[in-house]
Amino acid sequence: MTTQEIDNYISIYKNGLLQNIIPFWLRHSIDKEHGGFMFALNRDGTIVDTDKGVWQHGRFTWMLATLYNEVEKKQVWLEQAINGGQFLEDHCIDVDRRMFFVVDRGGKPIRKRRYVFSETFASIAFSALYKATGEKKYEMLAREMFDVFLKYVTTTGMIAPKFTDNRQMKGMGHPMIGIVTAQELRKNLDDSSYTDYIDKWIAEIQSDFMNEEYKAVMETVGPKGEFIDHFDGRTLNPGHAIEGAWFILQEARLRNNNPELIKMGTTMLDWMWEIGWDKEYGGIMYYRDVKGLPVQEYWHDMKFWWPQNEAVIATLTAYEMTGNEKYANWHKMIHDWTFKHFPDNEHGEWFGYLHRDGRISITLKGNIWKGPFHIPRMYLMAWKTLEKLKSVLMETDSC
């Protein structure tokens, strides 16, 4: 990349984050009556449903507190992060200290899932709030929610009920999300002990989910990494694995550009780009079969917002860490396709769901799954990565 190209990208990501994405959600989602946020928004920001997703509360709270910690001490960001954290604390934790998945507008429980990702997103939210405020209760909540996650992912049958001994399975989501959660707690709580968990989960992904035979990062395997030759075992989620790739690369950077971790992260990216990139229409497809067979999920070839977000981050991170122009080219490919199809230039923010060829499937800006997380995180991380690249380039030019 040239300095001019980097400057152009920085302008897109920085201004898009601060002038478009975050203002859209602050303008439309704050619940001034009951606290917290409402994320089910139509194209223009009007509310189409008042139930509140717990994932999204943790994610947006983390995002706002992180912006306050790392970009600018804007009071509105801190105030609304506290608003989100208070709603999580007051309404989203059950008596067993597990968290709900959905609550109604006033905070009464609607649904509770068997998996524990509400807890991981709340944990990073409380950790960022602790860094922003210094309030001890947030540190305690961050550690507690992480411990709940640990308890349930390491207790046989608690999260993945064992219906039969004939086909036990585990998914990559637990170690992958575990890594990034521990990274946030290590940073925000200034506690290096979380590195032990990161090491464990990196090793598990490498040994059990990276499949050399198929050159693929498996989404679901047997308890010891066994290949499962059925729909569940063959189905790949390229965006998920690409997201995991940059988690690994981020850890490599934090360890003085550890070469083994760089190799692991770029291998994951290389494999899943080859599998996930749509060579006919562009963009990252949602599901693929590791053997090239038909996939069970009917939305397998749609283009969702978040796999594109993760590919932007991963390709830029890989380019920054390796200098390999292949990753700069891949970044241009995913950036150009994504910014041609997803942003809503009339009302702001992004559409979330496109058909394979890039046509809009539905105009929702938010729901139980889509909220202010993957998109603003992409903008923030791309902006900061490009600033690192520019700094290195300028130092090289001055030598």
Backbone hydrogen bonds in HBPLUS format (Angstrom, degrees):
<---DONOR---> <-ACCEPTOR-->    atom                        ^
c    i                          cat <-CA-CA->   ^        H-A-AA   ^      H-
h    n   atom  resd res      DA  || num        DHA   H-A  angle D-A-AA Bond
n    s   type  num  typ     dist DA aas  dist angle  dist       angle   num
A0006-ILE N   A0002-THR O   2.96 MM   4  6.26 161.8  1.99 152.6 157.7     1
A0007-ASP N   A0003-THR O   2.89 MM   4  6.12 160.8  1.93 149.9 155.1     2
A0008-ASN N   A0004-GLN O   2.95 MM   4  6.20 155.2  2.02 147.5 154.0     3
A0009-TYR N   A0005-GLU O   2.99 MM   4  6.28 160.9  2.03 151.5 156.2     4
A0010-ILE N   A0006-ILE O   2.85 MM   4  6.09 162.5  1.88 155.4 160.6     5
A0011-SER N   A0007-ASP O   3.03 MM   4  6.22 159.5  2.07 147.2 151.9     6
A0012-ILE N   A0008-ASN O   3.14 MM   4  6.44 156.5  2.20 145.5 151.5     7
A0013-TYR N   A0009-TYR O   2.95 MM   4  6.21 169.4  1.96 162.9 164.1     8
A0014-LYS N   A0010-ILE O   2.81 MM   4  5.74 164.9  1.84 154.6 159.4     9
A0015-ASN N   A0011-SER O   3.06 MM   4  5.67 152.4  2.14 134.0 142.1    10
A0016-GLY N   A0012-ILE O   2.97 MM   4  5.67 144.9  2.09 130.3 141.1    11
A0017-LEU N   A0013-TYR O   3.05 MM   4  6.07 156.2  2.11 142.3 147.6    12
A0018-LEU N   A0014-LYS O   3.06 MM   4  6.25 177.0  2.06 157.6 158.0    13
A0019-GLN N   A0015-ASN O   2.81 MM   4  5.36 151.2  1.89 142.6 149.3    14
A0020-ASN N   A0016-GLY O   3.18 MM   4  5.07 135.7  2.39 118.4 125.7    15
A0021-ILE N   A0016-GLY O   2.92 MM   5  6.23 164.1  1.94 166.8 169.8    16
A0022-ILE N   A0017-LEU O   3.17 MM   5  6.03 168.7  2.18 155.5 158.8    17
A0024-PHE N   A0020-ASN O   3.01 MM   4  6.02 151.3  2.09 148.1 156.2    18
A0025-TRP N   A0021-ILE O   3.34 MM   4  6.71 160.0  2.38 153.3 156.6    19
A0026-LEU N   A0022-ILE O   2.99 MM   4  6.20 162.4  2.02 159.0 164.6    20
A0027-ARG N   A0023-PRO O   2.87 MM   4  5.83 145.7  1.99 143.9 152.6    21
A0028-HIS N   A0024-PHE O   3.13 MM   4  6.26 144.8  2.26 141.9 150.3    22
A0029-SER N   A0025-TRP O   2.90 MM   4  5.32 160.2  1.93 144.0 147.9    23
A0038-MET N   A0029-SER O   2.72 MM   9  4.87 154.1  1.79 138.8 147.6    24
A0031-ASP N   A0036-GLY O   3.03 MM   5  5.62 172.3  2.04 144.0 141.6    25
A0035-GLY N   A0031-ASP O   2.97 MM   4  5.08 137.0  2.16 133.8 142.0    26
A0041-LEU N   A0039-PHE O   2.97 MM   2  5.74 115.2  2.40 115.2  98.3    27
A0048-VAL N   A0040-ALA O   2.90 MM   8  5.69 171.3  1.90 152.1 154.8    28
A0365-LYS N   A0041-LEU O   2.88 MM 324  5.36 166.0  1.90 144.9 149.0    29
A0366-GLY N   A0041-LEU O   3.35 MM 325  4.94 143.9  2.49 139.5 132.7    30
A0042-ASN N   A0046-THR O   2.77 MM   4  5.33 162.9  1.79 157.5 163.2    31
A0045-GLY N   A0042-ASN O   2.94 MM   3  5.20 162.2  1.97 115.2 120.6    32
A0052-LYS N   A0103-VAL O   2.68 MM  51  5.29 170.7  1.69 163.2 166.2    33
A0103-VAL N   A0052-LYS O   2.98 MM  51  5.29 162.7  2.01 147.2 152.1    34
A0057-HIS N   A0053-GLY O   3.20 MM   4  6.49 143.0  2.35 137.5 147.4    35
A0054-VAL N   A0101-PHE O   2.99 MM  47  5.24 174.9  1.99 135.3 136.9    36
A0058-GLY N   A0054-VAL O   3.08 MM   4  6.38 165.4  2.10 158.4 160.4    37
A0059-ARG N   A0055-TRP O   2.92 MM   4  6.17 163.7  1.95 155.3 160.7    38
A0060-PHE N   A0056-GLN O   2.89 MM   4  5.90 169.2  1.90 146.7 149.7    39
A0061-THR N   A0057-HIS O   3.02 MM   4  5.95 157.5  2.07 141.9 149.0    40
A0062-TRP N   A0058-GLY O   2.95 MM   4  6.08 159.6  1.99 145.6 151.4    41
A0063-MET N   A0059-ARG O   2.88 MM   4  6.12 157.3  1.93 145.9 152.7    42
A0064-LEU N   A0060-PHE O   2.93 MM   4  6.12 169.4  1.94 155.3 156.4    43
A0065-ALA N   A0061-THR O   3.02 MM   4  6.14 167.1  2.03 151.6 155.7    44
A0066-THR N   A0062-TRP O   2.84 MM   4  5.89 151.9  1.92 148.3 156.6    45
A0067-LEU N   A0063-MET O   2.94 MM   4  6.18 154.6  2.01 147.9 154.6    46
A0068-TYR N   A0064-LEU O   3.01 MM   4  6.27 157.0  2.06 145.9 152.3    47
A0069-ASN N   A0065-ALA O   2.87 MM   4  6.10 150.7  1.96 142.8 151.2    48
A0070-GLU N   A0066-THR O   2.80 MM   4  5.81 156.0  1.86 152.7 158.3    49
A0071-VAL N   A0067-LEU O   2.82 MM   4  5.03 150.3  1.91 137.0 141.2    50
A0072-GLU N   A0067-LEU O   3.14 MM   5  6.50 157.0  2.19 152.8 159.9    51
A0074-LYS N   A0072-GLU O   2.86 MM   2  5.54 138.0  2.03 102.3  90.4    52
A0077-TRP N   A0074-LYS O   3.14 MM   3  5.54 126.7  2.44 105.8 118.4    53
A0078-LEU N   A0074-LYS O   3.31 MM   4  6.73 159.4  2.36 151.7 157.1    54
A0079-GLU N   A0075-GLN O   2.81 MM   4  6.01 168.7  1.82 159.6 163.1    55
A0080-GLN N   A0076-VAL O   3.04 MM   4  6.06 162.5  2.07 143.2 147.5    56
A0081-ALA N   A0077-TRP O   2.95 MM   4  6.04 144.0  2.09 139.8 150.2    57
A0082-ILE N   A0078-LEU O   2.92 MM   4  6.14 159.7  1.97 153.4 158.2    58
A0083-ASN N   A0079-GLU O   2.94 MM   4  6.19 149.3  2.04 138.5 147.9    59
A0084-GLY N   A0080-GLN O   2.93 MM   4  6.14 158.9  1.97 143.8 148.0    60
A0085-GLY N   A0081-ALA O   2.88 MM   4  6.12 162.1  1.91 150.3 155.7    61
A0086-GLN N   A0082-ILE O   2.82 MM   4  5.96 155.6  1.88 150.8 157.0    62
A0087-PHE N   A0083-ASN O   3.11 MM   4  6.35 156.6  2.16 146.1 151.8    63
A0088-LEU N   A0084-GLY O   3.03 MM   4  6.30 160.2  2.07 150.3 155.6    64
A0089-GLU N   A0085-GLY O   2.94 MM   4  6.15 162.7  1.97 148.8 153.4    65
A0090-ASP N   A0086-GLN O   2.84 MM   4  5.93 160.5  1.88 151.1 156.5    66
A0091-HIS N   A0087-PHE O   2.96 MM   4  5.75 157.6  2.02 148.7 153.3    67
A0092-CYS N   A0088-LEU O   3.11 MM   4  4.88 150.4  2.21 125.3 131.8    68
A0100-PHE N   A0092-CYS O   3.00 MM   8  5.49 154.7  2.06 142.1 149.1    69
A0094-ASP N   A0098-ARG O   2.66 MM   4  5.45 160.5  1.70 166.3 172.3    70
A0097-ARG N   A0094-ASP O   2.90 MM   3  5.11 157.2  1.96 113.7 117.9    71
A0101-PHE N   A0111-ARG O   2.80 MM  10  5.52 169.5  1.81 145.1 146.8    72
A0102-VAL N   A0111-ARG O   3.20 MM   9  5.14 161.0  2.24 135.4 135.1    73
A0110-ILE N   A0102-VAL O   2.89 MM   8  5.38 160.1  1.93 146.7 141.9    74
A0111-ARG N   A0102-VAL O   3.11 MM   9  5.14 160.9  2.15 141.0 139.5    75
A0104-ASP N   A0108-LYS O   2.74 MM   4  5.31 158.1  1.78 149.5 155.4    76
A0107-GLY N   A0104-ASP O   2.88 MM   3  5.14 152.1  1.96 110.4 119.7    77
A0121-PHE N   A0117-PHE O   3.11 MM   4  6.29 168.8  2.13 152.1 153.8    78
A0122-ALA N   A0118-SER O   2.99 MM   4  6.13 151.9  2.07 143.5 152.0    79
A0123-SER N   A0119-GLU O   2.85 MM   4  5.94 149.8  1.94 141.6 150.5    80
A0124-ILE N   A0120-THR O   3.12 MM   4  6.46 160.2  2.16 150.6 153.1    81
A0125-ALA N   A0121-PHE O   3.10 MM   4  6.20 149.8  2.19 137.3 146.2    82
A0126-PHE N   A0122-ALA O   2.85 MM   4  6.10 167.4  1.87 158.9 160.4    83
A0127-SER N   A0123-SER O   2.97 MM   4  6.16 151.4  2.06 144.4 153.0    84
A0128-ALA N   A0124-ILE O   3.01 MM   4  6.16 157.3  2.06 144.5 149.4    85
A0129-LEU N   A0125-ALA O   2.95 MM   4  6.22 151.8  2.03 147.4 156.1    86
A0130-TYR N   A0126-PHE O   2.88 MM   4  6.08 147.9  1.98 142.5 151.0    87
A0131-LYS N   A0127-SER O   3.07 MM   4  6.41 157.6  2.12 145.4 150.6    88
A0132-ALA N   A0128-ALA O   2.97 MM   4  6.19 147.6  2.08 140.4 149.7    89
A0133-THR N   A0129-LEU O   2.86 MM   4  5.96 151.5  1.94 150.6 157.1    90
A0134-GLY N   A0130-TYR O   2.65 MM   4  4.92 151.1  1.73 137.3 146.4    91
A0138-TYR N   A0135-GLU O   3.15 MM   3  5.88 140.5  2.31 116.2 124.7    92
A0139-GLU N   A0136-LYS O   3.07 MM   3  5.19 117.3  2.48  98.6 113.7    93
A0140-MET N   A0136-LYS O   3.03 MM   4  6.35 163.0  2.05 157.6 162.0    94
A0141-LEU N   A0137-LYS O   2.94 MM   4  6.12 157.5  1.99 145.3 151.3    95
A0142-ALA N   A0138-TYR O   2.89 MM   4  6.01 157.5  1.94 146.4 152.7    96
A0143-ARG N   A0139-GLU O   3.02 MM   4  6.27 166.3  2.04 153.7 156.4    97
A0144-GLU N   A0140-MET O   2.90 MM   4  6.03 157.0  1.95 145.0 152.4    98
A0145-MET N   A0141-LEU O   2.92 MM   4  6.04 170.3  1.93 153.7 155.4    99
A0146-PHE N   A0142-ALA O   3.17 MM   4  6.32 154.2  2.24 143.1 150.2   100
A0147-ASP N   A0143-ARG O   2.92 MM   4  6.13 154.8  1.98 147.4 154.7   101
A0148-VAL N   A0144-GLU O   2.86 MM   4  6.21 147.2  1.97 149.6 159.3   102
A0149-PHE N   A0145-MET O   3.05 MM   4  6.29 160.2  2.09 143.1 148.0   103
A0150-LEU N   A0146-PHE O   2.92 MM   4  6.25 161.4  1.95 151.4 156.2   104
A0151-LYS N   A0147-ASP O   2.88 MM   4  6.07 160.5  1.92 147.3 152.5   105
A0152-TYR N   A0148-VAL O   3.09 MM   4  6.31 162.9  2.12 155.8 158.6   106
A0153-VAL N   A0149-PHE O   3.01 MM   4  6.15 150.1  2.10 153.8 161.9   107
A0154-THR N   A0150-LEU O   3.14 MM   4  6.05 130.5  2.40 143.6 153.2   108
A0158-MET N   A0155-THR O   3.13 MM   3  5.76 170.6  2.14 139.0 140.8   109
A0170-LYS N   A0221-VAL O   2.80 MM  51  5.63 149.8  1.90 160.7 166.2   110
A0221-VAL N   A0170-LYS O   2.99 MM  51  5.63 162.8  2.02 163.1 166.9   111
A0172-MET N   A0219-GLU O   2.95 MM  47  5.36 149.3  2.05 147.5 149.6   112
A0176-MET N   A0172-MET O   3.01 MM   4  6.00 163.8  2.03 162.2 167.1   113
A0177-ILE N   A0173-GLY O   2.89 MM   4  5.76 167.7  1.90 147.1 151.2   114
A0178-GLY N   A0174-HIS O   2.86 MM   4  5.75 144.0  1.99 139.8 151.3   115
A0179-ILE N   A0175-PRO O   2.97 MM   4  6.14 147.7  2.08 142.2 148.2   116
A0180-VAL N   A0176-MET O   3.44 MM   4  6.89 163.2  2.47 153.0 153.3   117
A0181-THR N   A0177-ILE O   2.98 MM   4  6.05 152.5  2.06 146.8 155.0   118
A0182-ALA N   A0178-GLY O   2.94 MM   4  6.04 164.8  1.96 150.1 154.1   119
A0183-GLN N   A0179-ILE O   2.91 MM   4  6.15 149.2  2.00 147.6 157.2   120
A0184-GLU N   A0180-VAL O   3.09 MM   4  6.27 154.5  2.16 140.2 145.4   121
A0185-LEU N   A0181-THR O   3.01 MM   4  6.33 160.2  2.05 151.9 157.5   122
A0186-ARG N   A0182-ALA O   2.86 MM   4  5.94 161.0  1.89 147.9 153.5   123
A0187-LYS N   A0183-GLN O   3.08 MM   4  6.24 155.8  2.14 142.8 148.9   124
A0188-ASN N   A0184-GLU O   2.83 MM   4  5.94 174.3  1.84 156.3 157.7   125
A0189-LEU N   A0185-LEU O   2.86 MM   4  5.43 155.5  1.92 141.0 147.6   126
A0191-ASP N   A0186-ARG O   3.13 MM   5  4.72 144.0  2.26 119.5 130.1   127
A0195-THR N   A0192-SER O   3.02 MM   3  5.69 164.8  2.04 119.4 124.4   128
A0196-ASP N   A0193-SER O   3.27 MM   3  6.00 152.6  2.35 116.5 121.2   129
A0197-TYR N   A0194-TYR O   3.17 MM   3  5.47 126.1  2.48 103.4 115.1   130
A0198-ILE N   A0194-TYR O   3.26 MM   4  6.63 158.9  2.31 147.2 153.1   131
A0199-ASP N   A0195-THR O   2.90 MM   4  6.17 162.9  1.93 157.6 160.8   132
A0200-LYS N   A0196-ASP O   3.15 MM   4  6.36 159.2  2.20 143.1 148.4   133
A0201-TRP N   A0197-TYR O   2.99 MM   4  6.26 163.8  2.01 156.4 159.8   134
A0202-ILE N   A0198-ILE O   2.90 MM   4  6.05 159.0  1.94 155.3 161.2   135
A0203-ALA N   A0199-ASP O   3.06 MM   4  6.19 164.3  2.09 147.7 152.0   136
A0204-GLU N   A0200-LYS O   3.03 MM   4  6.29 147.4  2.14 140.8 150.1   137
A0205-ILE N   A0201-TRP O   3.00 MM   4  6.23 162.1  2.03 149.8 153.2   138
A0206-GLN N   A0202-ILE O   2.99 MM   4  6.22 165.2  2.01 153.7 157.9   139
A0207-SER N   A0203-ALA O   2.91 MM   4  6.02 160.5  1.95 148.7 153.9   140
A0208-ASP N   A0204-GLU O   2.83 MM   4  5.61 161.8  1.86 148.8 154.5   141
A0209-PHE N   A0205-ILE O   3.00 MM   4  4.91 146.9  2.11 122.3 131.7   142
A0210-MET N   A0205-ILE O   3.08 MM   5  6.38 128.7  2.36 164.6 173.6   143
A0218-MET N   A0209-PHE O   2.73 MM   9  4.96 156.9  1.78 157.4 152.4   144
A0211-ASN N   A0216-ALA O   2.86 MM   5  5.38 169.4  1.87 170.6 170.1   145
A0215-LYS N   A0211-ASN O   2.83 MM   4  5.59 119.4  2.20 139.1 156.8   146
A0216-ALA N   A0211-ASN O   3.20 MM   5  5.38 154.5  2.26 140.0 147.0   147
A0222-GLY N   A0226-GLU O   2.85 MM   4  4.50 158.2  1.90 130.4 136.5   148
A0225-GLY N   A0222-GLY O   2.93 MM   3  4.98 162.3  1.97 120.5 118.7   149
A0230-HIS N   A0228-ILE O   2.88 MM   2  5.67 139.3  2.05 101.8  90.8   150
A0234-ARG N   A0230-HIS O   2.86 MM   4  5.93 155.4  1.92 167.3 175.6   151
A0235-THR N   A0231-PHE O   3.06 MM   4  5.97 140.2  2.23 151.3 158.6   152
A0290-VAL N   A0234-ARG O   2.90 MM  56  5.24 160.0  1.94 140.3 146.6   153
A0236-LEU N   A0288-ARG O   2.65 MM  52  5.11 172.3  1.66 168.3 168.9   154
A0288-ARG N   A0236-LEU O   3.07 MM  52  5.11 152.8  2.15 133.2 139.4   155
A0240-HIS N   A0237-ASN O   3.04 MM   3  5.45 123.1  2.38 110.3 124.2   156
A0241-ALA N   A0237-ASN O   3.17 MM   4  6.51 162.0  2.20 158.9 164.1   157
A0242-ILE N   A0238-PRO O   2.87 MM   4  6.03 154.9  1.93 152.1 159.6   158
A0243-GLU N   A0239-GLY O   2.95 MM   4  6.09 148.4  2.05 139.9 148.3   159
A0244-GLY N   A0240-HIS O   2.97 MM   4  6.32 156.4  2.02 145.3 151.9   160
A0245-ALA N   A0241-ALA O   2.88 MM   4  6.16 137.8  2.06 137.9 150.0   161
A0246-TRP N   A0242-ILE O   3.28 MM   4  6.68 151.5  2.37 145.7 149.9   162
A0247-PHE N   A0243-GLU O   3.20 MM   4  6.57 143.1  2.35 144.3 154.9   163
A0248-ILE N   A0244-GLY O   3.11 MM   4  6.42 154.2  2.18 147.7 153.4   164
A0249-LEU N   A0245-ALA O   2.96 MM   4  6.30 156.8  2.01 146.1 153.1   165
A0250-GLN N   A0246-TRP O   2.81 MM   4  5.84 150.8  1.89 138.2 146.0   166
A0251-GLU N   A0247-PHE O   3.09 MM   4  6.36 150.2  2.18 140.6 148.0   167
A0252-ALA N   A0248-ILE O   2.92 MM   4  6.27 149.8  2.01 145.8 154.9   168
A0253-ARG N   A0249-LEU O   2.96 MM   4  6.28 153.7  2.04 148.9 154.7   169
A0254-LEU N   A0250-GLN O   3.12 MM   4  6.41 154.7  2.19 144.2 150.7   170
A0255-ARG N   A0252-ALA O   3.07 MM   3  5.10 146.3  2.19  98.8 109.2   171
A0257-ASN N   A0252-ALA O   2.85 MM   5  4.87 114.4  2.28 136.3 143.8   172
A0258-ASN N   A0252-ALA O   3.08 MM   6  4.79 146.0  2.20 127.3 124.1   173
A0262-ILE N   A0258-ASN O   3.00 MM   4  6.25 153.0  2.07 151.9 160.5   174
A0263-LYS N   A0259-PRO O   2.94 MM   4  6.11 159.3  1.99 146.4 151.5   175
A0264-MET N   A0260-GLU O   2.99 MM   4  6.25 156.7  2.05 142.7 149.3   176
A0265-GLY N   A0261-LEU O   2.87 MM   4  6.02 170.8  1.88 152.2 154.6   177
A0266-THR N   A0262-ILE O   2.92 MM   4  6.01 167.6  1.93 152.8 156.5   178
A0267-THR N   A0263-LYS O   2.93 MM   4  5.92 149.9  2.02 142.7 151.2   179
A0268-MET N   A0264-MET O   3.03 MM   4  6.28 160.8  2.06 150.8 155.3   180
A0269-LEU N   A0265-GLY O   3.06 MM   4  6.31 158.9  2.11 144.9 150.8   181
A0270-ASP N   A0266-THR O   2.78 MM   4  5.92 165.7  1.80 149.9 154.1   182
A0271-TRP N   A0267-THR O   2.95 MM   4  6.07 174.5  1.95 155.8 157.1   183
A0272-MET N   A0268-MET O   3.10 MM   4  6.17 170.1  2.11 148.7 151.9   184
A0273-TRP N   A0269-LEU O   2.83 MM   4  5.81 146.2  1.94 152.0 160.1   185
A0274-GLU N   A0270-ASP O   3.23 MM   4  6.32 167.1  2.24 147.1 150.3   186
A0275-ILE N   A0271-TRP O   3.16 MM   4  6.47 147.4  2.27 140.5 149.7   187
A0276-GLY N   A0272-MET O   2.75 MM   4  5.62 154.7  1.82 137.5 145.4   188
A0277-TRP N   A0273-TRP O   2.88 MM   4  5.42 164.5  1.90 145.9 148.5   189
A0285-MET N   A0276-GLY O   3.01 MM   9  5.45 168.6  2.02 147.1 146.0   190
A0278-ASP N   A0283-GLY O   2.84 MM   5  5.60 162.9  1.86 168.1 173.8   191
A0282-GLY N   A0278-ASP O   2.73 MM   4  4.65 139.7  1.89 130.3 141.6   192
A0287-TYR N   A0300-HIS O   2.96 MM  13  4.52 172.6  1.96 129.6 131.3   193
A0292-GLY N   A0289-ASP O   2.90 MM   3  5.00 162.8  1.93 111.1 116.3   194
A0300-HIS N   A0297-GLU O   3.25 MM   3  5.52 147.6  2.36 119.3 118.9   195
A0302-MET N   A0299-TRP O   3.07 MM   3  5.42 168.0  2.09 118.0 121.7   196
A0303-LYS N   A0354-LEU O   3.04 MM  51  5.08 165.5  2.07 135.9 140.2   197
A0354-LEU N   A0303-LYS O   3.02 MM  51  5.08 157.5  2.07 140.7 146.8   198
A0305-TRP N   A0352-GLY O   2.99 MM  47  4.89 132.7  2.22 143.7 144.2   199
A0309-ASN N   A0305-TRP O   3.20 MM   4  6.52 152.8  2.27 146.1 154.3   200
A0310-GLU N   A0306-TRP O   2.98 MM   4  6.25 162.8  2.01 158.7 161.5   201
A0311-ALA N   A0307-PRO O   3.04 MM   4  6.18 147.6  2.15 138.7 147.3   202
A0312-VAL N   A0308-GLN O   3.00 MM   4  6.29 151.0  2.09 149.3 156.4   203
A0313-ILE N   A0309-ASN O   3.19 MM   4  6.55 164.3  2.21 152.2 155.0   204
A0314-ALA N   A0310-GLU O   2.91 MM   4  6.03 167.7  1.92 148.7 152.7   205
A0315-THR N   A0311-ALA O   2.97 MM   4  5.93 168.3  1.98 146.7 150.0   206
A0316-LEU N   A0312-VAL O   3.20 MM   4  6.24 163.0  2.23 146.2 151.2   207
A0317-THR N   A0313-ILE O   2.88 MM   4  6.01 162.8  1.91 153.7 159.2   208
A0318-ALA N   A0314-ALA O   2.89 MM   4  6.01 161.8  1.92 148.7 153.8   209
A0319-TYR N   A0315-THR O   2.98 MM   4  6.12 152.8  2.05 141.5 149.0   210
A0320-GLU N   A0316-LEU O   2.87 MM   4  6.11 163.0  1.90 153.0 157.5   211
A0321-MET N   A0317-THR O   3.02 MM   4  6.19 153.1  2.10 147.3 154.2   212
A0322-THR N   A0318-ALA O   2.95 MM   4  5.94 140.4  2.11 143.7 153.0   213
A0323-GLY N   A0319-TYR O   2.76 MM   4  4.97 151.4  1.84 135.4 143.6   214
A0327-TYR N   A0324-ASN O   3.03 MM   3  5.92 141.2  2.19 123.6 129.5   215
A0328-ALA N   A0325-GLU O   3.08 MM   3  4.93 119.6  2.47  92.8 108.3   216
A0329-ASN N   A0325-GLU O   2.92 MM   4  6.22 156.5  1.98 154.6 160.5   217
A0330-TRP N   A0326-LYS O   2.90 MM   4  6.20 154.6  1.97 145.5 153.1   218
A0331-HIS N   A0327-TYR O   2.86 MM   4  5.99 152.4  1.93 139.0 146.9   219
A0332-LYS N   A0328-ALA O   3.03 MM   4  6.30 157.1  2.08 144.0 149.5   220
A0333-MET N   A0329-ASN O   2.98 MM   4  6.28 155.7  2.04 147.1 153.9   221
A0334-ILE N   A0330-TRP O   2.95 MM   4  6.24 169.3  1.96 158.6 159.5   222
A0335-HIS N   A0331-HIS O   2.78 MM   4  5.80 162.3  1.81 154.1 160.3   223
A0336-ASP N   A0332-LYS O   2.89 MM   4  5.81 167.6  1.90 145.4 149.6   224
A0337-TRP N   A0333-MET O   3.11 MM   4  6.21 166.5  2.13 145.7 149.8   225
A0338-THR N   A0334-ILE O   2.95 MM   4  5.88 163.2  1.98 144.7 150.3   226
A0339-PHE N   A0335-HIS O   2.89 MM   4  5.95 172.7  1.89 158.4 160.8   227
A0340-LYS N   A0336-ASP O   3.09 MM   4  6.03 126.6  2.39 136.2 148.0   228
A0341-HIS N   A0337-TRP O   3.33 MM   4  6.48 142.1  2.49 143.0 150.8   229
A0341-HIS N   A0338-THR O   3.20 MM   3  5.47 131.7  2.45 100.8 112.4   230
A0342-PHE N   A0338-THR O   2.92 MM   4  5.76 174.4  1.93 164.0 165.9   231
A0351-PHE N   A0342-PHE O   2.91 MM   9  5.28 166.2  1.93 152.4 150.6   232
A0344-ASP N   A0349-GLU O   2.91 MM   5  5.84 172.4  1.91 155.3 152.9   233
A0348-GLY N   A0344-ASP O   2.90 MM   4  5.09 140.2  2.06 139.8 148.0   234
A0361-SER N   A0353-TYR O   2.90 MM   8  5.56 163.7  1.93 146.9 146.5   235
A0355-HIS N   A0359-ARG O   2.72 MM   4  5.24 163.3  1.74 158.8 163.9   236
A0358-GLY N   A0355-HIS O   2.96 MM   3  5.33 165.0  1.98 118.0 122.0   237
A0367-ASN N   A0370-LYS O   2.98 MM   3  5.23 156.6  2.03 138.6 142.3   238
A0373-PHE N   A0371-GLY O   2.88 MM   2  5.79 129.4  2.14 112.7  97.2   239
A0377-ARG N   A0373-PHE O   2.85 MM   4  5.77 156.9  1.90 154.7 162.4   240
A0378-MET N   A0374-HIS O   2.97 MM   4  6.02 151.5  2.05 139.8 147.4   241
A0379-TYR N   A0375-ILE O   3.03 MM   4  6.38 164.0  2.06 157.1 160.6   242
A0380-LEU N   A0376-PRO O   2.91 MM   4  6.09 167.8  1.93 152.0 155.1   243
A0381-MET N   A0377-ARG O   2.88 MM   4  5.99 172.7  1.89 154.3 156.8   244
A0382-ALA N   A0378-MET O   2.83 MM   4  5.80 162.8  1.86 153.5 158.9   245
A0383-TRP N   A0379-TYR O   3.02 MM   4  6.03 162.5  2.05 144.7 150.0   246
A0384-LYS N   A0380-LEU O   3.02 MM   4  6.25 167.9  2.04 152.4 155.4   247
A0385-THR N   A0381-MET O   2.89 MM   4  5.94 156.3  1.94 146.0 152.9   248
A0386-LEU N   A0382-ALA O   2.96 MM   4  6.05 159.1  2.00 149.8 155.2   249
A0387-GLU N   A0383-TRP O   3.06 MM   4  6.34 146.1  2.18 143.5 153.0   250
A0388-LYS N   A0384-LYS O   3.16 MM   4  6.47 149.3  2.26 141.0 148.3   251
A0389-LEU N   A0385-THR O   2.98 MM   4  6.33 157.9  2.03 147.8 154.0   252
A0390-LYS N   A0386-LEU O   2.84 MM   4  6.06 158.7  1.88 149.3 154.8   253
A0391-SER N   A0387-GLU O   2.98 MM   4  6.15 156.6  2.04 144.0 150.1   254
A0392-VAL N   A0388-LYS O   3.02 MM   4  6.30 161.3  2.05 153.3 157.5   255
A0393-LEU N   A0389-LEU O   2.90 MM   4  6.10 160.8  1.94 150.4 156.3   256
A0394-MET N   A0390-LYS O   2.88 MM   4  6.06 157.0  1.94 150.7 156.3   257
A0395-GLU N   A0391-SER O   3.04 MM   4  6.24 153.1  2.11 144.9 152.1   258
A0396-THR N   A0392-VAL O   2.96 MM   4  6.19 155.4  2.02 148.6 155.3   259
A0397-ASP N   A0393-LEU O   2.94 MM   4  6.16 156.9  2.00 145.7 152.0   260
A0398-SER N   A0394-MET O   3.07 MM   4  6.18 138.8  2.24 138.6 148.6   261
A0399-CYS N   A0396-THR O   3.23 MM   3  5.39 151.4  2.32 101.8 110.1   262
